[in-house]
Amino acid sequence: MLPFEEADIKAATSIALRQATAGPDLELDKIYEHIKALDPSGRRFAKVLRETIDQLLNGEVTGRYDWKTLFKTEKTHAGTLVEINLQREFRFADGDAMDYQIAGIDVDCKYSQQFGGWMIPPEAVGHLCLVAWADDYKSVWSAGLVRIRDEWLNSGSNRDLKLTIKAHHRDKIQWLWLDEPLPENVLLHMDAVDRDAVFAAGSGQRRLNELFRRAQRRRIGRNVVRTVAQQKDYMKRVRGNSGSRSALRAEGILIMGDYASHREIAGRLGLPLPEEGEFVSARVVPSPPHHGDSNRVTLEGRQWVLAQPSDPLEPAPALPSHTREA
């Protein structure tokens, strides 16, 4: 590095550190408010983390669903993919010295598979960092903002001189979202017997049928369908016209998608509402007296409720025509 370049970096770091110790961090507050305005609930951020993990697993090609089955190089690449995918989702501008510019302020982005494991480079000292973490086994994630100060970092370093934030200084992180639910990796969290039965079912269509038969009353995302089907036309395999929706109807199982009419049915039955690209399956029966005040929905002129294990099998009604939610 040339002497004047080193001096410029030191000067910029000194200015940033003075700003950080001068009281309230107005830049951090500005970025916090900007991100919250873009994503009040954190739903978009969670979606990026879920899709990035799924992108690395690449289930359609590999059949993988478990983070532990990734190669070391793939895990190392996770931070870069999170950084890229967040920038695409939120359209953050490129930063001057750091990864992004958010609300006109340079921000570095760091992701870790372990809480607190963010690797902070020396050039980030004095700057703001957006730190994120997700755990597919616990189905939780967090993201926050912190102004990096040298005295808050551990003294040990790796080959790249990157440091971690001391555990007792993590309270300096201004959390945008802390321990929020990560969209579930259904295959990872299924009972092992059920999961084995799904993958042993033979063809892609049979595997999908078994998935919706065994993973009822849960939101099943597009990536789960893709991983189980391992076929290019995997979404077609779910719908009617010889898909799982048609095949399982005889068993009394409804498969609701992300259409407005389907979401309304799921809500009336007390089921999780399928989000974009998701499905929820459940067995239903005509409303019998012993179900009492159960959630119910009217389809084909009859009232239906979620089936109990002891209820006899009866074909499910047809779902209404699709009208996608605006």
C-alpha positions as MATLAB code, in Angstrom:
seq = 'MLPFEEADIKAATSIALRQATAGPDLELDKIYEHIKALDPSGRRFAKVLRETIDQLLNGEVTGRYDWKTLFKTEKTHAGTLVEINLQREFRFADGDAMDYQIAGIDVDCKYSQQFGGWMIPPEAVGHLCLVAWADDYKSVWSAGLVRIRDEWLNSGSNRDLKLTIKAHHRDKIQWLWLDEPLPENVLLHMDAVDRDAVFAAGSGQRRLNELFRRAQRRRIGRNVVRTVAQQKDYMKRVRGNSGSRSALRAEGILIMGDYASHREIAGRLGLPLPEEGEFVSARVVPSPPHHGDSNRVTLEGRQWVLAQPSDPLEPAPALPSHTREA';
ca = [
       0.000    0.000    0.000;
       1.331    3.467   -0.867;
       2.058    5.852    2.076;
      -0.583    8.412    1.033;
      -3.205    5.639    0.661;
      -2.411    4.395    4.159;
      -2.671    7.949    5.491;
      -6.042    8.439    3.806;
      -7.393    5.249    5.405;
      -6.113    6.244    8.834;
      -7.618    9.714    8.483;
     -10.998    8.319    7.437;
     -10.911    5.840   10.314;
     -10.053    8.602   12.778;
     -12.991   10.720   11.588;
     -15.359    7.767   11.799;
     -14.163    6.932   15.312;
     -14.646   10.523   16.476;
     -18.188   10.409   15.116;
     -18.787    7.144   16.931;
     -17.677    8.528   20.305;
     -19.412   11.887   19.992;
     -22.720   10.706   21.417;
     -25.772    9.409   19.553;
     -24.875    7.832   16.219;
     -27.070    9.760   13.827;
     -25.824    7.815   10.805;
     -26.703    4.504   12.416;
     -30.153    5.841   13.327;
     -30.675    7.039    9.766;
     -29.786    3.648    8.286;
     -31.892    1.844   10.882;
     -34.959    3.904    9.979;
     -34.291    3.487    6.240;
     -34.103   -0.320    6.415;
     -37.157   -0.504    8.671;
     -39.090    1.614    6.190;
     -38.124   -0.802    3.396;
     -39.002   -3.893    5.438;
     -41.083   -3.135    8.556;
     -41.695   -6.774    9.505;
     -38.374   -8.264    8.380;
     -40.222  -10.546    5.998;
     -38.102   -9.570    2.988;
     -34.851   -9.973    4.916;
     -35.899  -13.420    6.184;
     -36.835  -14.441    2.657;
     -33.346  -13.525    1.408;
     -31.697  -15.623    4.129;
     -33.991  -18.584    3.435;
     -33.422  -18.409   -0.311;
     -29.653  -18.006    0.078;
     -29.393  -21.139    2.209;
     -31.556  -22.977   -0.335;
     -29.401  -21.629   -3.157;
     -26.313  -23.149   -1.549;
     -28.043  -26.480   -0.909;
     -29.169  -26.589   -4.569;
     -31.696  -29.317   -3.776;
     -33.058  -29.688   -7.306;
     -29.670  -30.963   -8.469;
     -28.180  -32.444   -5.295;
     -31.192  -33.540   -3.219;
     -29.562  -31.880   -0.188;
     -31.554  -30.220    2.588;
     -29.057  -30.143    5.476;
     -26.450  -27.393    5.982;
     -23.992  -29.979    7.341;
     -23.827  -31.676    3.936;
     -22.334  -28.576    2.274;
     -18.675  -28.495    1.378;
     -16.442  -26.153    3.358;
     -15.964  -23.936    0.311;
     -19.749  -23.649   -0.114;
     -20.193  -22.581    3.513;
     -17.430  -20.006    3.102;
     -19.267  -18.617    0.069;
     -22.452  -18.042    2.105;
     -21.422  -14.584    3.302;
     -20.800  -13.360   -0.222;
     -24.144  -14.710   -1.439;
     -26.043  -13.082    1.437;
     -24.337   -9.774    0.651;
     -25.228  -10.046   -3.063;
     -28.805  -11.201   -2.496;
     -29.539   -8.476    0.059;
     -28.262   -5.876   -2.393;
     -30.507   -7.254   -5.130;
     -33.554   -7.392   -2.871;
     -33.195   -3.904   -1.399;
     -31.373   -2.242   -4.305;
     -28.629   -0.848   -2.076;
     -26.095    1.218   -3.986;
     -22.451    0.171   -4.117;
     -20.390    1.644   -1.305;
     -17.256    3.739   -1.690;
     -15.089    2.010    0.926;
     -17.592   -0.573    2.175;
     -20.030   -3.021    0.516;
     -23.092   -0.768    0.315;
     -24.329    2.764    0.538;
     -27.574    2.872    2.506;
     -29.257    6.277    2.807;
     -26.030    7.734    1.375;
     -23.824    6.166    4.099;
     -21.175    3.477    3.636;
     -22.106    0.174    5.301;
     -20.259   -3.141    5.372;
     -22.246   -6.398    5.326;
     -21.234   -9.425    7.382;
     -23.014  -12.772    7.654;
     -22.150  -15.651    9.954;
     -23.526  -19.152   10.389;
     -22.710  -18.813   14.098;
     -24.103  -16.036   16.261;
     -21.318  -13.558   16.944;
     -18.976  -15.086   14.363;
     -18.884  -12.068   12.043;
     -15.373  -11.588   10.664;
     -14.586   -7.877   10.684;
     -11.744   -6.645    8.424;
      -9.389   -3.890    9.674;
     -10.691   -1.420    7.088;
     -14.186   -1.630    8.625;
     -13.047   -0.091   11.928;
     -14.899    3.178   12.389;
     -17.548    2.230    9.847;
     -21.047    0.885   10.239;
     -21.685   -2.822    9.710;
     -24.900   -4.654    8.937;
     -24.450   -7.998   10.700;
     -26.754  -10.968   10.035;
     -27.037  -14.527   11.277;
     -29.352  -17.467   10.605;
     -29.652  -20.946   12.122;
     -31.535  -23.468    9.978;
     -31.670  -25.969   12.840;
     -33.308  -23.559   15.279;
     -35.218  -21.739   12.500;
     -34.202  -18.306   13.789;
     -32.331  -15.312   12.394;
     -31.120  -11.892   13.491;
     -29.802   -8.724   11.856;
     -28.483   -5.512   13.351;
     -26.278   -2.474   12.948;
     -23.090   -1.649   14.795;
     -20.347    0.977   14.528;
     -17.088   -0.971   14.619;
     -14.606    0.198   17.254;
     -11.156   -1.311   17.622;
     -11.491   -1.805   21.385;
     -14.666   -3.872   20.888;
     -12.856   -6.473   18.783;
     -11.085   -9.627   19.930;
      -7.291   -9.427   19.757;
      -6.821  -12.768   17.971;
      -7.029  -12.708   14.193;
      -7.061  -15.057   11.238;
      -4.771  -14.980    8.189;
      -6.719  -12.052    6.714;
      -6.410  -10.059    9.969;
     -10.189  -10.220   10.389;
     -11.500   -9.959   13.946;
     -14.717  -10.797   15.792;
     -16.774   -8.607   18.135;
     -16.127   -9.408   21.801;
     -19.081  -11.216   23.363;
     -19.586   -8.556   26.042;
     -19.683   -5.834   23.376;
     -22.443   -7.427   21.302;
     -24.823   -5.295   23.345;
     -23.561   -2.389   21.213;
     -25.429   -3.876   18.241;
     -28.660   -2.061   17.450;
     -30.900   -4.953   16.471;
     -33.193   -4.499   13.516;
     -34.591   -7.954   14.238;
     -33.466  -10.371   16.945;
     -34.276  -14.096   17.060;
     -37.029  -13.851   14.475;
     -38.523  -17.032   12.958;
     -36.748  -18.218    9.805;
     -39.054  -19.852    7.233;
     -38.855  -23.534    8.115;
     -36.701  -26.023    6.269;
     -39.448  -28.660    6.318;
     -37.277  -31.557    5.131;
     -34.685  -30.841    7.812;
     -37.282  -30.752   10.589;
     -39.492  -33.651    9.464;
     -39.528  -36.852   11.469;
     -36.751  -39.041   10.037;
     -39.150  -41.913    9.321;
     -41.447  -39.615    7.339;
     -38.547  -38.031    5.484;
     -37.109  -41.418    4.532;
     -40.535  -42.473    3.278;
     -40.716  -39.379    1.073;
     -37.369  -40.008   -0.609;
     -38.034  -43.743   -0.948;
     -41.275  -43.179   -2.849;
     -39.761  -43.644   -6.317;
     -40.620  -41.096   -8.998;
     -40.667  -37.356   -8.438;
     -44.471  -37.340   -8.529;
     -44.737  -40.121   -5.941;
     -42.207  -38.374   -3.688;
     -44.262  -35.163   -3.824;
     -47.454  -37.048   -3.054;
     -45.769  -38.585   -0.026;
     -44.455  -35.179    1.072;
     -47.915  -33.587    1.097;
     -49.339  -36.706    2.752;
     -46.784  -36.682    5.589;
     -46.044  -32.967    6.088;
     -49.575  -31.695    6.613;
     -50.504  -28.368    8.229;
     -47.050  -26.877    7.501;
     -45.929  -24.268    5.000;
     -44.004  -26.079    2.282;
     -41.862  -23.780    0.169;
     -40.920  -23.957   -3.473;
     -37.423  -25.164   -2.671;
     -38.742  -28.138   -0.690;
     -40.909  -29.091   -3.663;
     -37.943  -28.677   -5.997;
     -35.675  -30.802   -3.780;
     -38.200  -33.633   -3.502;
     -39.285  -33.637   -7.151;
     -35.827  -33.059   -8.675;
     -37.541  -32.266  -11.966;
     -37.677  -29.154  -14.127;
     -41.479  -28.969  -14.043;
     -41.686  -29.454  -10.280;
     -44.466  -26.874   -9.683;
     -46.678  -28.577  -12.273;
     -46.333  -31.774  -10.246;
     -48.175  -30.128   -7.333;
     -51.216  -28.775   -9.114;
     -54.316  -30.513  -10.510;
     -54.386  -32.403  -13.805;
     -52.531  -35.470  -12.491;
     -50.423  -33.572   -9.940;
     -50.419  -34.116   -6.168;
     -53.549  -31.999   -5.746;
     -55.500  -34.432   -7.924;
     -53.834  -37.587   -6.581;
     -54.447  -36.809   -2.904;
     -57.956  -35.458   -3.238;
     -59.283  -39.027   -3.043;
     -57.627  -39.295    0.379;
     -59.417  -36.167    1.592;
     -56.293  -33.993    1.358;
     -56.474  -30.395    0.164;
     -53.311  -28.659   -1.087;
     -53.683  -24.896   -0.834;
     -51.334  -22.556   -2.673;
     -50.584  -18.846   -2.466;
     -53.777  -17.766   -4.249;
     -56.126  -15.436   -2.399;
     -58.963  -17.991   -2.428;
     -56.668  -20.738   -1.108;
     -55.248  -18.502    1.621;
     -58.789  -17.676    2.726;
     -59.634  -21.386    2.986;
     -56.447  -22.059    4.977;
     -57.300  -19.182    7.308;
     -60.845  -20.426    7.894;
     -59.498  -23.870    8.740;
     -56.980  -22.380   11.179;
     -53.980  -23.402    9.089;
     -50.770  -21.453    8.411;
     -51.278  -19.140    5.434;
     -49.126  -20.101    2.442;
     -46.876  -17.242    1.330;
     -45.638  -16.687   -2.218;
     -44.511  -19.986   -3.749;
     -45.705  -22.011   -0.754;
     -48.282  -24.753   -0.164;
     -50.139  -26.102    2.864;
     -51.771  -29.539    2.824;
     -54.385  -30.899    5.219;
     -56.946  -33.691    5.359;
     -60.538  -32.533    5.756;
     -63.898  -34.172    6.429;
     -67.491  -32.928    6.296;
     -68.224  -31.172    9.579;
     -69.440  -33.847   12.050;
     -71.086  -33.077   15.435;
     -68.119  -34.324   17.483;
     -65.882  -31.553   16.078;
     -67.861  -28.942   18.028;
     -66.847  -25.356   17.304;
     -63.872  -26.262   15.107;
     -62.748  -23.910   12.359;
     -64.705  -24.722    9.229;
     -65.051  -23.681    5.618;
     -67.857  -24.064    3.097;
     -66.895  -25.764   -0.171;
     -69.224  -27.295   -2.753;
     -72.193  -26.396   -0.567;
     -70.955  -28.334    2.502;
     -69.039  -27.390    5.625;
     -65.610  -28.967    6.073;
     -63.236  -29.169    9.042;
     -59.745  -30.516    9.595;
     -59.870  -34.260   10.003;
     -58.993  -35.990   13.231;
     -57.023  -39.269   13.030;
     -60.153  -41.278   13.868;
     -62.288  -39.650   11.155;
     -63.125  -41.918    8.195;
     -61.612  -41.181    4.821;
     -63.742  -39.118    2.463;
     -62.736  -37.443   -0.831;
     -61.908  -33.768   -0.458;
     -63.930  -31.072   -2.252;
     -62.532  -29.237   -5.255;
     -60.699  -26.014   -4.502;
     -62.096  -22.819   -6.115;
     -60.578  -21.342   -9.242;
     -57.316  -19.521   -8.686;
     -57.246  -15.799   -8.079;
     -53.770  -14.750   -7.036;
     -53.586  -12.269   -4.225;
     -52.633   -8.779   -5.352;
];
